Amino acid sequence: MEKEYYYVGVTVDEAIKKGLKDLALTEDAVKIEVIEGGSAGIFGLFKKEAKVKLVPLDEDYNKEDAVELAKATEEVVEVEKVAEKEQEVEVKTTEQEEVVVEKVVEQDVHNEETKSEEEEPVVEAEQNEEQVKKAKREDYIVKNQERIVNYLQNIVVAMGYPDVTVDFREDGNRHFTLNIKTEENTSLIIGKRGITLNSLQFLVNNYAKKFSSHYFRIEVDCDDYRENRKKTLEELALNLAKKSKKIGKPVELEPMTSIERKIIHNALTGIKNVETESRGEEPHRYLVITAK
């Protein structure tokens, strides 16, 4: 059943804006119907307000969840701005320190090369070159893990979790995990189908780019949501494949992230006469399962 919301304003545009703000939705996420166009009246008399009806396109839309998420997002943005300003100062200091260190390293290398000319020029030069290469390959994500952890922790604290802690873990192949821990209810941190957790993950990866120009991936998790979600999607994939075979038609899934689509695809890979296909455009790209 469609959820209908009515709003009034001096003009139709004002009524629509008032409704979108109250629902915490964008114009492309609702169906708009003008009930009354509104009228200025004559000499200020018989004036009528404009009235509109807004219907969220998402059948599972929940106003309280949407408003909470919007507030949390606003707080995240504000914290991010403050953190960015603070980090700019820190990064500038770090860059200055790194320049000094690089000059010292270059001077040391130069001294070693000069010394090597008197002793063993070829061997010493190769050793110094190897040391410089190793220094350049140093993983600055690991080196700056404390800053990255504090960045995420400050955001979650601003969302209303003062007791939160964040653990940093190396998973190998330049993959890392930040695990959020708190004694409070984590539903706001995770969000519906992990939407808030995915937003936090996007912010953290974007922030960490300043510390490395190489490929890396940071996953943000909370209450083992990622692993539980993976098991749920794998079970869903198998059940929908059975359904597709039973009804003799392809089955469409709801829009998902590329990672979640990959989980379902991998779960069905190798199963005979079952195919998966991605359709649509991001962020509304979805999977279609066909079983024969």
C-alpha positions in Angstrom: 0.0 0.0 0.0 1.3 3.4 -1.0 2.3 5.8 1.7 0.8 9.3 1.1 1.9 12.6 2.6 0.2 16.0 2.1 1.9 19.4 2.4 0.8 23.0 1.9 2.6 26.2 1.0 2.2 29.6 -0.5 3.3 28.1 -3.9 3.4 24.6 -5.2 7.2 24.7 -5.2 7.3 25.8 -1.6 4.9 22.9 -0.6 7.1 20.4 -2.5 10.3 21.7 -0.8 8.6 21.5 2.6 7.5 17.9 1.9 10.9 16.7 0.6 12.6 18.2 3.7 10.1 16.6 6.1 10.5 13.2 4.4 14.3 13.5 4.0 14.0 12.5 0.3 15.0 13.9 -3.0 12.6 14.9 -5.8 13.4 11.9 -7.9 12.5 9.5 -5.0 8.9 10.6 -4.8 5.8 10.8 -7.0 4.3 14.3 -6.8 0.7 15.2 -7.3 -0.6 18.7 -7.2 -4.0 18.9 -5.3 -4.4 22.7 -5.2 -2.4 25.1 -7.3 -2.8 28.0 -4.9 -4.0 31.5 -5.5 -2.9 34.9 -4.4 -6.5 36.1 -4.3 -7.7 39.7 -5.0 -6.1 42.5 -2.9 -5.0 39.8 -0.4 -8.5 38.4 0.0 -9.6 34.9 -0.8 -6.1 33.7 -0.9 -5.6 29.9 -1.2 -2.5 27.8 -0.2 -1.1 25.3 -2.6 -1.5 21.7 -1.6 0.5 18.7 -2.9 0.6 14.9 -2.3 4.0 13.1 -2.1 4.3 9.4 -2.4 7.7 7.7 -1.8 8.7 5.4 -4.7 10.3 3.0 -2.2 7.6 0.6 -1.0 9.7 -0.1 2.2 10.1 3.6 2.9 10.1 4.4 6.7 10.0 8.1 7.5 11.7 7.8 11.0 14.6 5.8 9.5 15.0 8.3 6.6 15.0 11.3 8.9 17.5 9.7 11.3 19.8 8.8 8.4 19.6 12.3 7.1 20.5 13.8 10.5 23.3 11.3 10.9 24.6 12.2 7.4 24.5 15.9 8.2 26.5 15.3 11.3 29.0 13.1 9.4 29.5 15.9 6.9 30.0 18.5 9.6 32.5 16.3 11.5 34.2 15.5 8.2 34.7 19.2 7.5 36.2 19.8 10.9 38.4 16.7 10.7 39.5 17.7 7.2 40.7 21.1 8.4 42.5 19.5 11.3 44.1 16.8 9.1 45.2 19.5 6.6 47.4 21.0 9.3 48.7 17.6 10.3 49.4 16.5 6.7 51.3 19.7 6.0 53.4 19.1 9.1 53.9 15.4 8.1 54.9 16.5 4.5 57.4 18.9 5.9 58.8 16.2 8.2 58.9 13.7 5.2 60.8 16.3 3.1 63.4 16.7 5.8 63.7 12.9 6.2 64.0 12.5 2.4 66.8 15.1 2.3 68.6 13.3 5.1 68.2 10.0 3.3 69.4 11.6 0.1 72.4 13.0 2.0 73.1 9.6 3.6 72.9 8.0 0.2 75.2 10.6 -1.3 77.7 10.1 1.5 77.6 6.3 1.1 78.1 6.7 -2.7 81.1 9.0 -2.1 82.5 6.5 0.4 81.8 3.6 -2.1 83.9 5.3 -4.7 87.0 4.8 -2.5 86.1 1.2 -1.4 83.6 -0.9 -3.4 81.6 1.4 -5.7 79.4 -1.1 -7.5 78.3 -3.2 -4.4 77.7 -0.2 -2.1 75.7 1.7 -4.8 73.4 -1.3 -5.4 72.8 -1.7 -1.6 71.9 2.0 -1.3 69.6 1.9 -4.3 67.8 -1.1 -2.7 67.3 0.8 0.6 65.8 3.8 -1.2 63.4 1.5 -3.2 62.3 -0.2 0.1 61.6 3.2 1.6 59.5 4.2 -1.3 57.5 1.0 -1.0 56.7 1.6 2.6 52.9 1.2 3.3 51.7 4.6 4.4 48.2 3.2 5.2 49.7 1.1 8.0 52.0 4.0 9.0 49.0 6.3 9.3 46.5 3.7 10.7 46.0 5.7 13.9 44.9 8.8 12.0 42.5 6.7 9.9 41.1 5.0 13.0 40.6 8.4 14.8 38.9 9.8 11.7 36.3 7.1 11.7 36.0 7.1 15.5 35.2 10.9 15.5 32.4 10.4 13.0 30.8 7.6 14.9 31.1 9.5 18.2 29.3 12.5 16.5 26.5 10.0 15.5 25.8 9.5 19.2 28.2 6.7 20.3 30.7 8.2 22.8 32.0 4.8 24.0 32.9 3.6 20.4 36.3 2.0 19.7 37.7 1.0 16.3 40.1 -1.9 15.6 42.5 -1.8 12.7 43.4 -5.1 11.0 45.6 -6.0 8.0 44.0 -8.7 5.8 46.8 -9.0 3.3 47.1 -7.9 -0.4 46.6 -4.2 0.7 43.2 -5.0 2.2 42.4 -3.7 5.6 39.4 -3.8 8.0 38.2 -1.3 10.5 35.9 -2.9 13.0 33.5 -0.7 15.0 32.8 -1.8 18.6 30.2 -0.3 21.0 27.9 -1.5 23.8 25.0 0.5 22.4 22.5 -0.5 19.7 24.3 -0.4 16.4 21.3 -0.2 14.1 22.0 3.5 13.3 25.7 2.7 12.5 24.8 -0.1 10.1 21.6 1.3 8.6 19.0 -0.4 6.5 20.7 -3.2 4.5 24.1 -1.6 5.5 23.6 1.7 3.8 25.1 3.8 6.6 28.0 1.4 7.0 28.7 1.6 3.3 28.7 5.4 3.5 31.2 5.3 6.4 33.3 3.0 4.4 33.3 5.4 1.4 34.3 8.3 3.6 37.2 6.3 5.2 38.6 5.1 1.8 38.3 8.6 0.4 40.1 10.1 3.4 42.9 7.4 3.4 43.7 8.3 -0.3 45.8 11.2 1.0 48.2 8.6 2.6 48.8 6.4 -0.5 48.7 6.7 -4.3 48.7 2.9 -4.7 45.7 0.5 -4.7 44.2 -0.4 -1.3 40.8 -1.2 0.1 39.5 -0.5 3.6 36.4 -2.4 4.7 34.3 -0.9 7.6 32.4 -3.5 9.7 30.3 -3.5 12.8 28.9 -6.5 14.8 30.1 -8.9 12.1 27.5 -7.4 9.8 29.6 -8.1 6.6 29.9 -11.8 7.4 26.3 -12.2 8.4 25.1 -10.3 5.3 27.3 -12.6 3.1 25.7 -15.7 4.5 22.2 -14.2 4.1 23.0 -13.3 0.4 24.4 -16.8 -0.3 21.2 -18.4 1.1 19.1 -15.9 -0.9 20.9 -16.7 -4.1 20.3 -20.5 -3.7 16.6 -20.0 -2.8 16.0 -17.6 -5.8 17.8 -20.0 -8.2 15.4 -22.8 -7.0 12.4 -20.4 -7.5 13.5 -19.5 -11.0 13.8 -23.1 -11.9 10.4 -23.9 -10.4 8.4 -21.0 -12.1 10.4 -21.3 -15.3 11.2 -17.5 -15.4 14.2 -15.3 -14.5 14.1 -13.7 -11.0 15.1 -10.1 -10.5 16.8 -9.0 -7.2 16.6 -5.6 -5.6 19.5 -3.1 -6.4 22.7 -3.9 -4.6 26.3 -2.8 -4.4 28.9 -4.4 -6.7 30.3 -6.3 -3.7 26.9 -7.8 -2.8 26.2 -8.7 -6.5 29.6 -10.4 -6.6 28.7 -12.5 -3.5 25.5 -13.8 -5.1 27.3 -14.4 -8.4 30.1 -16.4 -6.7 27.5 -18.4 -4.7 25.9 -19.6 -8.0 29.1 -20.0 -10.0 29.6 -23.7 -10.9 25.9 -24.6 -10.4 24.7 -26.3 -13.6 22.1 -24.4 -15.8 22.1 -21.3 -13.5 23.1 -17.9 -14.8 23.4 -14.5 -13.3 23.3 -11.2 -15.2 23.8 -7.6 -14.0 21.4 -5.0 -15.4 20.7 -1.3 -14.9 22.9 1.6 -14.1 24.6 2.5 -10.7 23.4 3.0 -8.1 20.3 1.0 -9.2 22.2 -1.9 -10.8 20.6 -5.3 -10.0 21.1 -9.0 -10.7 18.8 -11.3 -12.6 19.0 -15.1 -11.8 18.0 -17.6 -14.5 17.8 -21.3 -13.8 16.8 -23.9 -16.4 
